[in-house]
Amino acid sequence: MERVATRTPDPKSVGNGAPAIDSVSKAIIEQLQEDGRRPYAAIGKAVGLSEAAVRQRVQKLLDQGVMQIVAVTDPLTVGFRRQAMVGINVSGDIEPVADALADMEEVEYVVITAGSFDLLIEIVCEDDDHLLETINKRIRTLPGVRSTESFVYMKLRKQTYTWGTR
């Protein structure tokens, strides 16, 4: 008799396929959002786990893509003088355009949206010439890009990564 492999939903995942995060893991994430360099021993004390248990949980969260631990810089202080949000309208399939944008070094993030634009991207450039070249010669020339609208940042008022885990 032939057996057919079936995949049952993982009871440890939420409806959208993302891994379920328990309250202890959420507390670890919040500790790291406050200070990404906080020692595992200090996190363990705050959440009631051993240092080794925290280390394992953090590694699992990283492996699952739930979080990243990175250094966030102020672009102005490291030589990038111009940032912009760009709204993009696409004709045809959005996915190949989103993938091409995601491959560009200047593009910091790409989101597929519902509303006035099909895609929103944030770009970080060295100066106005670099910004113009990126938008005019690289983004607008992608197959499928129908139109763009740029929102150049004049002054960054707030950027935070401490929204917690609710």
N, CA and C of each residue as an Amber inpcrd file, in Angstrom:
protein
   498
   0.8400000  -1.1770000   0.0000000   0.0000000   0.0000000   0.0000000
   0.8830000   1.2360000   0.0000000   0.5690000   2.1740000  -0.8540000
   1.3380000   3.4000000  -0.9680000   0.8920000   4.3960000   0.0870000
   1.8590000   5.0200000   0.7180000   1.5450000   6.0300000   1.7310000
   1.7240000   7.4120000   1.1130000   0.8370000   8.2850000   1.4400000
   0.9040000   9.6610000   0.9600000   1.2800000  10.5460000   2.1360000
   2.3480000  11.2970000   1.9530000   2.7820000  12.2100000   3.0160000
   1.8810000  13.4300000   3.0280000   1.3780000  13.7380000   4.1970000
   0.5830000  14.9510000   4.3420000   1.2210000  15.8170000   5.3920000
   1.0120000  17.0840000   5.2870000   1.5680000  18.0170000   6.2540000
   0.4290000  18.5890000   7.0720000   0.4990000  18.3440000   8.3520000
  -0.5120000  18.9280000   9.2280000   0.0150000  20.2580000   9.7280000
  -0.8750000  21.1900000   9.9820000  -0.4280000  22.4930000  10.4700000
   0.3400000  22.3500000  11.7800000   1.4040000  23.1020000  11.8900000
   2.2150000  23.1090000  13.1060000   1.4140000  23.8150000  14.1950000
   1.1410000  23.1290000  15.3010000   0.3700000  23.7750000  16.3700000
   1.1410000  24.9210000  17.0110000   2.4170000  25.0120000  16.7160000
   3.2410000  26.0850000  17.2800000   3.3490000  27.2730000  16.3290000
   2.5260000  27.3120000  15.2990000   2.5530000  28.4560000  14.3890000
   1.1880000  29.1340000  14.3950000   1.2030000  30.4000000  13.9960000
  -0.0460000  31.1490000  13.9270000  -0.6540000  30.9720000  12.5410000
  -1.8660000  31.4610000  12.3420000  -2.6070000  31.2550000  11.1160000
  -1.8810000  31.6010000   9.8330000  -0.9870000  32.5770000   9.8480000
  -0.3100000  32.9810000   8.6210000   0.9700000  32.2050000   8.3670000
   1.2350000  31.1450000   9.1440000   2.4300000  30.3370000   8.9580000
   3.6310000  30.8170000   9.7420000   3.5320000  31.9780000  10.3490000
   4.6420000  32.4900000  11.1540000   4.7110000  31.7080000  12.4590000
   5.9190000  31.5300000  13.0000000   6.0190000  30.7970000  14.2650000
   5.3170000  31.5470000  15.3880000   4.6670000  30.7860000  16.2650000
   4.0290000  31.3860000  17.4330000   5.1300000  31.7870000  18.4150000
   4.9670000  32.9210000  19.0340000   5.9500000  33.4280000  19.9850000
   5.3010000  33.4620000  21.3570000   5.8860000  32.7530000  22.3100000
   5.3100000  32.7400000  23.6530000   5.7150000  34.0020000  24.4180000
   5.1390000  34.1620000  25.5930000   5.3540000  35.3900000  26.3620000
   6.8090000  35.5560000  26.7920000   7.5190000  34.4760000  27.0370000
   8.9290000  34.5790000  27.4420000   9.7790000  35.0570000  26.2600000
   9.5340000  34.5080000  25.0810000  10.2720000  34.9610000  23.9000000
   9.9730000  36.4260000  23.5950000   8.7100000  36.8170000  23.7790000
   8.3570000  38.2330000  23.5880000   9.1180000  39.1120000  24.5750000
   9.2440000  38.6560000  25.8090000   9.9860000  39.4270000  26.8160000
  11.4620000  39.5270000  26.4370000  12.0260000  38.4740000  25.8850000
  13.4230000  38.5030000  25.4270000  13.5740000  39.5140000  24.2980000
  12.6530000  39.4760000  23.3500000  12.6940000  40.4260000  22.2280000
  12.6370000  41.8600000  22.7510000  11.7410000  42.1300000  23.6890000
  11.6220000  43.4810000  24.2320000  12.9000000  43.9090000  24.9400000
  13.5430000  42.9930000  25.6430000  14.8280000  43.3050000  26.2900000
  15.8640000  43.7020000  25.2370000  15.9110000  42.9690000  24.1360000
  16.8790000  43.2670000  23.0780000  16.5200000  44.5250000  22.3040000
  15.2270000  44.8540000  22.2200000  14.8470000  46.1040000  21.5670000
  15.3090000  47.2990000  22.3950000  15.3000000  47.1520000  23.6980000
  15.7900000  48.2320000  24.5600000  17.3050000  48.3900000  24.4350000
  18.0170000  47.2540000  24.3280000  19.4740000  47.2760000  24.2130000
  19.9150000  45.9910000  23.5430000  20.2690000  46.0750000  22.2680000
  20.6730000  44.9040000  21.4970000  21.9540000  44.2650000  21.9850000
  22.6920000  44.9460000  22.8670000  23.9390000  44.3870000  23.4100000
  23.7770000  43.8780000  24.8370000  22.5550000  43.8610000  25.3220000
  22.3040000  43.4020000  26.6920000  22.7970000  41.9640000  26.8440000
  23.5640000  41.6740000  27.8800000  24.0840000  40.3090000  28.0820000
  22.9550000  39.3060000  28.3210000  23.1620000  38.0740000  27.8480000
  22.1610000  37.0250000  28.0160000  21.8710000  36.7710000  29.4960000
  22.8750000  36.8960000  30.3510000  22.6580000  36.6820000  31.7880000
  21.6690000  37.7180000  32.3350000  21.8120000  38.9830000  31.9070000
  20.9020000  40.0380000  32.3710000  19.4960000  39.8130000  31.8270000
  19.4080000  39.3760000  30.5720000  18.0940000  39.0820000  29.9940000
  17.4580000  37.9270000  30.7590000  18.2560000  36.8930000  31.0360000
  17.7520000  35.7420000  31.7710000  17.1950000  36.1260000  33.1240000
  17.8990000  37.0080000  33.8140000  17.4280000  37.4700000  35.1230000
  16.0960000  38.2040000  34.9910000  15.9600000  39.0080000  33.9460000
  14.7380000  39.7920000  33.7470000  13.5430000  38.9220000  33.3570000
  13.7980000  37.8080000  32.6500000  12.6810000  36.9930000  32.1480000
  12.5370000  35.6560000  32.8660000  13.4280000  35.3710000  33.8070000
  13.3080000  34.1490000  34.5960000  13.8690000  32.9000000  33.9440000
  14.9130000  33.0510000  33.1140000  15.5610000  31.9050000  32.4780000
  17.0560000  31.9330000  32.7540000  17.7030000  30.8080000  32.5200000
  19.1650000  30.7610000  32.6180000  19.7800000  31.4500000  31.3980000
  21.0450000  31.8030000  31.5150000  21.7610000  32.4130000  30.3920000
  21.7390000  31.4770000  29.1840000  21.9660000  30.1790000  29.4100000
  21.9780000  29.2000000  28.3140000  20.6190000  29.1170000  27.6310000
  19.5410000  29.1520000  28.4090000  18.1970000  29.0830000  27.8310000
  17.9050000  30.3200000  26.9870000  18.3430000  31.4820000  27.4580000
  18.1600000  32.7130000  26.6780000  18.9540000  32.6170000  25.3770000
  20.1860000  32.1600000  25.4660000  21.0310000  32.0260000  24.2730000
  20.3430000  31.1260000  23.2320000  19.7830000  29.9950000  23.6880000
  19.0820000  29.0770000  22.7790000  17.8640000  29.7350000  22.1510000
  17.0850000  30.4250000  22.9590000  15.8720000  31.0760000  22.4350000
  16.2260000  32.1700000  21.4430000  17.2360000  32.9700000  21.7580000
  17.6460000  34.0350000  20.8360000  18.0860000  33.4230000  19.5120000
  18.8840000  32.3640000  19.5660000  19.3440000  31.7270000  18.3340000
  18.1670000  31.1950000  17.5210000  17.1730000  30.6060000  18.1930000
  15.9870000  30.0940000  17.4990000  15.2050000  31.2290000  16.8480000
  15.0510000  32.3450000  17.5650000  14.3410000  33.5010000  17.0040000
  15.0730000  34.0540000  15.7910000  16.3990000  34.0650000  15.8380000
  17.1960000  34.5100000  14.6930000  17.0440000  33.5350000  13.5280000
  17.1590000  32.2340000  13.8170000  17.0530000  31.2100000  12.7660000
  15.6890000  31.2090000  12.0940000  14.6310000  31.4870000  12.8570000
  13.2730000  31.5110000  12.3100000  12.9710000  32.8070000  11.5580000
  13.8680000  33.7790000  11.6250000  13.6290000  35.0590000  10.9630000
  12.6640000  35.9460000  11.7120000  12.4140000  35.6440000  12.9860000
  11.5010000  36.4520000  13.7990000  12.1280000  37.8050000  14.0790000
  13.4500000  37.8430000  14.2350000  14.1280000  39.0990000  14.5550000
  15.5350000  39.0890000  13.9780000  16.1360000  40.2630000  13.9660000
  17.5320000  40.4700000  13.6030000  18.1550000  41.3230000  14.6860000
  19.4460000  41.1540000  14.8880000  20.1670000  42.0350000  15.7880000
  21.1870000  42.7580000  14.9230000  20.9980000  44.0750000  14.7680000
  21.8530000  44.8630000  13.8830000  22.1880000  46.2000000  14.5360000
  23.2260000  46.8330000  14.0220000  23.5420000  48.1970000  14.4440000
  22.7930000  49.1500000  13.5210000  22.0460000  50.0620000  14.0750000
  21.2910000  51.0310000  13.2960000  22.0540000  52.3540000  13.3540000
  22.3430000  52.9210000  12.1980000  23.0880000  54.1700000  12.1460000
  22.1900000  55.3150000  11.7030000  22.6340000  56.5070000  11.9660000
  22.0190000  57.6960000  11.3960000  22.7110000  57.8960000  10.0520000
  21.9840000  57.7520000   8.9310000  22.6300000  57.8380000   7.6200000
  23.4670000  59.1050000   7.4190000  23.0320000  60.2220000   7.9920000
  23.7920000  61.4680000   7.8280000  25.1950000  61.3800000   8.4080000
  25.3500000  60.6280000   9.4780000  26.6570000  60.5550000  10.1290000
  27.6260000  59.6160000   9.4280000  27.1330000  58.7920000   8.4990000
  28.0190000  57.8630000   7.7940000  28.0920000  58.1600000   6.2960000
  27.8060000  59.4030000   5.9090000  28.0330000  59.8410000   4.5430000
  26.8570000  59.7920000   3.5870000  25.6730000  59.4870000   4.0690000
  24.4960000  59.4700000   3.1960000  23.6660000  60.7040000   3.4840000
  23.6500000  61.6340000   2.5420000  23.0230000  62.9310000   2.7540000
  21.5740000  63.0110000   2.2890000  21.0820000  61.9880000   1.6040000
  19.7370000  62.0860000   1.0500000  18.9940000  60.7590000   1.2270000
  17.7970000  60.8430000   1.8220000  16.9050000  59.7040000   1.9640000
  15.5690000  60.0790000   1.3410000  14.8830000  59.0850000   0.8200000
  13.5750000  59.3380000   0.2310000  12.7040000  58.0960000   0.3160000
  11.4230000  58.3400000   0.4170000  10.4150000  57.3010000   0.2620000
   9.9340000  57.4450000  -1.1720000   9.7980000  56.3360000  -1.8630000
   9.3380000  56.3800000  -3.2460000   8.1230000  55.4710000  -3.3810000
   7.0240000  56.0570000  -3.8580000   5.8320000  55.2870000  -4.1690000
   5.9130000  54.8680000  -5.6240000   5.6250000  53.6100000  -5.8900000
   5.7760000  53.0670000  -7.2450000   4.4890000  52.3670000  -7.6640000
   4.0450000  52.6730000  -8.8840000   2.9320000  51.9630000  -9.4840000
   3.4700000  51.0580000 -10.5790000   2.9310000  49.8590000 -10.6320000
   3.4380000  48.8210000 -11.5090000   2.3280000  48.3570000 -12.4470000
   2.6970000  48.0400000 -13.6700000   1.7460000  47.3740000 -14.5610000
   2.1600000  45.9080000 -14.6170000   1.1830000  45.0350000 -14.4590000
   1.4960000  43.6100000 -14.4550000   1.8600000  43.1200000 -13.0620000
   2.6440000  42.0700000 -13.0290000   3.0140000  41.3940000 -11.7900000
   3.9330000  42.2700000 -10.9330000   3.5630000  42.4730000  -9.6890000
   4.3360000  43.3140000  -8.7640000   5.5920000  42.6020000  -8.2710000
   5.5230000  41.2900000  -8.1090000   6.6090000  40.5330000  -7.4760000
   7.9810000  40.7140000  -8.1430000   8.0980000  40.6160000  -9.4750000
   9.4320000  40.7890000 -10.0730000  10.0070000  42.1940000  -9.8560000
   9.1430000  43.1830000  -9.8430000   9.6040000  44.5530000  -9.5960000
  10.0750000  44.6750000  -8.1500000   9.2990000  44.1290000  -7.2130000
   9.6830000  44.1630000  -5.8030000  11.0180000  43.4520000  -5.5930000
  11.2160000  42.3190000  -6.2550000  12.4670000  41.5760000  -6.1280000
  13.6490000  42.3680000  -6.6930000  13.4600000  43.0070000  -7.8520000
  14.5360000  43.8010000  -8.4520000  14.9060000  44.9800000  -7.5550000
  13.9050000  45.6150000  -6.9660000  14.1620000  46.7290000  -6.0560000
  14.9050000  46.2500000  -4.8090000  14.4900000  45.1060000  -4.2810000
  15.1220000  44.5600000  -3.0800000  16.5940000  44.2530000  -3.3150000
  16.9740000  43.9880000  -4.5510000  18.3720000  43.6930000  -4.8760000
  19.2450000  44.9440000  -4.9930000  18.6330000  46.1240000  -5.0410000
  19.4060000  47.3640000  -5.1800000  20.0270000  47.7670000  -3.8470000
  21.2820000  48.1160000  -3.8890000  22.0220000  48.4890000  -2.6780000
  21.4080000  49.6930000  -1.9600000  20.9050000  50.6460000  -2.6930000
  20.3570000  51.8660000  -2.1050000  19.0100000  51.6490000  -1.4200000
  18.3230000  50.5870000  -1.7620000  16.9820000  50.3440000  -1.2490000
  17.0620000  49.6660000   0.1110000  16.5310000  50.3440000   1.1210000
  16.5720000  49.8480000   2.4950000  15.4170000  48.9230000   2.8140000
  14.2510000  49.2070000   2.2940000  13.1350000  48.2750000   2.4490000
  12.1430000  48.4490000   1.3220000  11.3970000  47.3790000   1.1160000
  10.3970000  47.3190000   0.0620000   9.1300000  46.7330000   0.6710000
   8.0040000  47.4120000   0.4770000   6.7290000  46.8650000   0.9250000
   5.7300000  46.8950000  -0.2260000   4.9700000  45.8230000  -0.3370000
   3.8650000  45.7640000  -1.2800000   2.6550000  46.2900000  -0.5280000
   1.9650000  47.2430000  -1.1230000   0.9020000  47.9350000  -0.4020000
  -0.4330000  47.8570000  -1.1320000  -1.4510000  48.2420000  -0.4080000
  -2.7760000  48.4510000  -0.9850000  -3.0340000  49.9450000  -0.8490000
  -3.5200000  50.5770000  -1.8780000  -3.7680000  52.0100000  -1.8050000
  -3.2810000  52.7110000  -3.0460000  -2.7740000  53.9130000  -2.8790000
  -2.3630000  54.7340000  -4.0140000  -1.1670000  54.1740000  -4.7690000
  -0.3080000  53.4090000  -4.0890000   0.8800000  52.8460000  -4.7150000
   0.8740000  51.3340000  -4.5660000   1.4870000  50.6660000  -5.5320000
   1.6460000  49.2190000  -5.4420000   2.7980000  48.8580000  -4.5200000
   3.8290000  49.7020000  -4.5320000   5.0200000  49.4690000  -3.7220000
   5.4500000  50.7660000  -3.0610000   5.9940000  50.6600000  -1.8830000
   6.6850000  51.7700000  -1.2370000   8.0880000  51.2770000  -0.9170000
   9.0670000  52.1130000  -1.2220000  10.4460000  51.7650000  -0.9040000
  11.1050000  52.9480000  -0.2050000  12.1020000  52.6540000   0.5740000
  12.9350000  53.7100000   1.1560000  14.3180000  53.5510000   0.5590000
  14.8760000  54.6670000   0.0880000  16.2270000  54.6320000  -0.4620000
  17.1140000  55.6020000   0.3010000  18.3690000  55.2230000   0.4150000
  19.3760000  56.0400000   1.0940000  20.5010000  56.2780000   0.0950000
  20.7920000  57.5510000  -0.1740000  21.7720000  57.9150000  -1.1920000
  22.8150000  58.8820000  -0.6340000  23.9290000  58.9690000  -1.3420000
  25.0270000  59.8360000  -0.9120000  24.6740000  61.3150000  -1.0370000
  23.9560000  61.6730000  -2.0980000  23.6330000  63.0790000  -2.3490000
  22.4990000  63.1530000  -3.3670000  22.1320000  64.3720000  -3.7650000
  21.0270000  64.5550000  -4.7060000  21.3070000  63.9180000  -6.0630000
  22.5540000  63.9860000  -6.5480000  22.8840000  63.3680000  -7.8370000
  22.6940000  61.8550000  -7.7800000  23.1270000  61.2610000  -6.7040000
  22.9730000  59.8160000  -6.5140000  21.4870000  59.4500000  -6.4400000
  20.7040000  60.2590000  -5.7420000  19.2640000  60.0380000  -5.6400000
  18.6190000  60.1070000  -7.0240000  18.9370000  61.1350000  -7.7910000
  18.3750000  61.2920000  -9.1340000  18.7500000  60.1230000 -10.0290000
  20.0100000  59.7160000  -9.9810000  20.4710000  58.5910000 -10.8080000
  19.7420000  57.3040000 -10.4230000  19.5680000  57.0920000  -9.1230000
  18.9040000  55.8700000  -8.6500000  17.4540000  55.8290000  -9.1050000
  16.7440000  56.9390000  -8.9500000  15.3230000  56.9640000  -9.3320000
  15.1620000  56.9550000 -10.8490000  15.8630000  57.8470000 -11.5210000
  15.6520000  58.0550000 -12.9500000  16.2220000  56.9550000 -13.8250000
  17.4170000  56.4760000 -13.4980000  18.0900000  55.5300000 -14.3880000
  17.9910000  54.0810000 -13.9510000  17.6170000  53.8450000 -12.7010000
  17.5800000  52.4610000 -12.2260000  16.1770000  52.0120000 -11.8530000
  15.4270000  52.8540000 -11.1390000  14.0840000  52.4400000 -10.7170000
  13.0740000  52.6140000 -11.8510000  13.0360000  53.7830000 -12.4540000
  12.0450000  54.0470000 -13.5070000  12.2530000  53.2100000 -14.7560000
  13.4450000  52.6740000 -14.9400000  13.7170000  51.8700000 -16.1330000
  13.4370000  50.3840000 -15.9300000  13.0530000  49.9850000 -14.7210000
  12.7220000  48.5800000 -14.4860000  11.4810000  48.1980000 -15.2790000
  11.4950000  47.0360000 -15.9300000  10.2990000  46.5750000 -16.6400000
   9.1200000  46.4680000 -15.6760000   7.9970000  47.0490000 -16.0510000
   6.7950000  46.9970000 -15.2320000   6.5540000  48.2550000 -14.4170000
   7.5830000  49.0850000 -14.2140000   7.3810000  50.3170000 -13.4510000
   6.6270000  51.3000000 -14.3330000   5.4370000  51.6790000 -13.8830000
   4.5850000  52.5950000 -14.6360000   4.8080000  54.0450000 -14.2200000
   4.9320000  54.2810000 -12.8890000   5.1550000  55.6490000 -12.4080000
   5.7660000  55.6090000 -11.0200000   6.3960000  56.7210000 -10.6590000
   6.9690000  56.8620000  -9.3240000   6.6080000  58.2250000  -8.7670000
   6.5650000  58.3050000  -7.4560000   6.4220000  59.5910000  -6.7790000
   7.3900000  59.5740000  -5.6040000   8.2500000  60.5930000  -5.5460000
   9.2980000  60.6300000  -4.5300000   8.9490000  61.5950000  -3.4150000
   9.2740000  61.1600000  -2.1970000   9.0810000  61.9740000  -1.0070000
  10.4510000  62.0970000  -0.3370000  11.1300000  63.1900000  -0.6330000
  12.4920000  63.3810000  -0.1300000  12.4410000  63.8050000   1.3270000
  13.2300000  63.1560000   2.1530000  13.2660000  63.4760000   3.5790000
  14.0390000  64.7710000   3.7840000  13.4160000  65.7100000   4.4360000
  14.0800000  66.9680000   4.7660000  14.7500000  66.8780000   6.1350000
  14.0610000  66.2160000   7.0770000  14.6000000  66.0730000   8.4200000
  13.9390000  64.8490000   9.0550000  14.7560000  63.9840000   9.5950000
  14.2370000  62.8040000  10.2780000  13.8710000  63.2000000  11.6940000
  12.6170000  63.0840000  12.0230000  12.1310000  63.5090000  13.3300000
  12.1050000  62.3620000  14.3310000  11.7500000  61.1730000  13.8520000
  11.6910000  60.0230000  14.7620000  11.8870000  58.7360000  13.9670000
  12.7060000  57.8720000  14.5080000  12.8730000  56.5280000  13.9690000
  13.1550000  55.6330000  15.1660000  12.2860000  54.6790000  15.3950000
  12.4350000  53.8370000  16.5850000  12.1770000  52.3990000  16.2330000
  12.7630000  51.5100000  17.0100000  12.5570000  50.0890000  16.8280000
  12.1120000  49.4530000  18.1290000  11.4780000  50.2250000  18.9780000
  11.1060000  49.7460000  20.3170000   9.5960000  49.6120000  20.4580000
   8.9140000  49.1160000  19.4340000   7.4620000  49.0230000  19.4900000
   6.9800000  47.8480000  20.3270000   7.9040000  47.0440000  20.8270000
   7.5060000  45.9260000  21.6740000   6.9080000  44.7990000  20.8710000
   6.2390000  43.9010000  21.5630000   5.7110000  42.7210000  20.8940000
   4.2120000  42.5750000  21.0420000   3.5690000  43.4410000  21.7830000
   2.1310000  43.4520000  22.0360000   1.5680000  42.0570000  22.1790000
